[in-house]
Amino acid sequence: MSTQLHANLTEEQVRQISGDLDEPDWLLEIRLEALEALEELDMPDVIRTPGRDWTNLHELDFESLVDPLNAAENKDQVGPDEAEVLPWADAVAEHEALLKEHFGSIVDPQENYLTALSTALFSTGTVVYVPEGVDAEAVTIRTEQNSRSLFNYTLVVTEESSSVTILERQSTGSEQDEQYYSGIVEVAAGENSYVQYGSLQNLSEDAYNFTVKRGVTDTYATIDWIEGNVGTQLTKTEVSTELNGDSSETQIVGAFYGHNDQHFDLDAKVWHRAEHTTADLVTRGVTDDVARSVYEGVQDVGEGAWDTSSYQRENTLMLSDESEADASPKLIINNHDTEASHSATVGQIDQEDLLYMTSRGVDPRSARNMLVEGFFVPVLDEVDVDELRDDLEGLIRQRLHARD
């Protein structure tokens, strides 16, 4: 079923956004093609069981949520002098050839309705370019949304034997009744380069969030993702890597905490397309009250992906009987020279552990909070970015104490 183009989205708006950013004609054309394609495109795929979609994206009221010409934000884009960390308008002026090569090459602008919508309407973004041999630490991108809707685009390009660590945050500034945030991230990791991309989403619980973060690796390259989700009333997100270079690697680490009536739909995917590639996917999350989580993890091993190692683990802890958690891990193996495994668990706090702690003088609330914090430790231990780990730990602790 296609999603009809809403009346408040027009070609004139797209042309104005592109013109304000002084974009070249080829980029405007991509935007206009994405806008036109909206009439034929459907929402992103969601997991379905007979008689039920685990996430219903068709209930989103874009007529009221999307206000493309009134985007407002506070954004910090900071990085070392050796790398270029540029606002989108500056990147258009200084690196048109780089953008023309990479923009839309990893995430198809017309992959689905929401990617096309974001491509047509994005008005803010960041380009991170790391030259050959440069080690770039402490790149920070902070976005505070102050408008009804905000469409953001990020491109990361690393040249041979370079590295970069990026910390991205989304939060809400001037809160409105409902907001919509959309972000697309494309990462092109050059030969023997390393990218660590950490993201912490803490938008208002009245907000809707759609993001796609996807990277491709060259030979011996590594892309590590860290994805933390705490805010919004509905989040639909994908984090994925295409291992296109021999001996390339990826790790996808995810953590989420849902309470009240929050809904998280989380995808983690890896495509093994070259020889001697390695992937490790690990996600842990909590649902409380009537919150709901939906997780899909896919490890796809292609015919030419000899000597593949691919592992996946997802664990959800439910703190209330009314919360829900569903997981669908998948292995798609087309090469017999593969070591792969996947697992998913859903459960509640172990009553024996709780009894052990209370019998030794720990009050029940403190014991429960300590067990939940301990539940996240295997994920937090994988987070090398101290600031991101500390912030995520703080938000988890804050939510636990708010429950008391």
Secondary structure, 3 states (H helix, E strand, C coil): CCCCCCCCCCHHHHHHHHHHCCCCHHHHHHHHHHHHHCCCCCCCCCCEECCEECCCHHHCCHHHHCCCCCCCEEEEEECCCCCEEEEHHHHHHHCHHHHHHHCCCCCCCCCCHHHHHHHHHCCEEEEEEECCCCEEEEEEEEEEECCCEEEEEEEEEECCCCEEEEEEEEEECCCCCCEEEEEEEEEEECCCCEEEEEEEEECCCCEEEEEEEEEEECCCCEEEEEEEECCCCEEEEEEEEEECCCCCEEEEEEEEEECCCCEEEEEEEEEECCCCCEEEEEEEEEECCCCEEEEEEEEEECCCCCCEEEEEEEEEEECCCCCEEEEEEEEEECCCCEEEEEEEEEECCCHHHHHHHHCCCCCHHHHHHHHHHHHHHHHHCCCCCHHHHHHHHHHHHHHHHHHC
